[in-house]
Amino acid sequence: MTIDKAKRESEFDCLNKMAEACEIGKYMGVSFTAQKGSDGSLRIQKIDKNHSEIDPTTGEMSTGEKIIPMKEVDFMREYKRLKRH
């Protein structure tokens, strides 16, 4: 029960920071959305409108989308990087 409470608090904290990251990121062409993964965990999708690359398998241009699981520290790293700019 304590672990579930800590997990919910961590997810809530990330969602609050995601809203702030969206505000900061809109000036940089970056946005974030929350999704629920197939395993029930929440994930944050980063969409970088300024970054696109050619997919090596298809040869087509793809947008810079990246899904960041909340349980990893990657989103917090992204958040801190945005706060520095």
Secondary structure, DSSP 8 states (H G I E B T S, - for coil): -HHHHHHHHHHHHHHHHHHHHHHHHTTTTEEEEEEE-TTS-EEEEEEEEEEEEE-TTT--EEEEEEEEETTSSHHHHHHHHHHH-
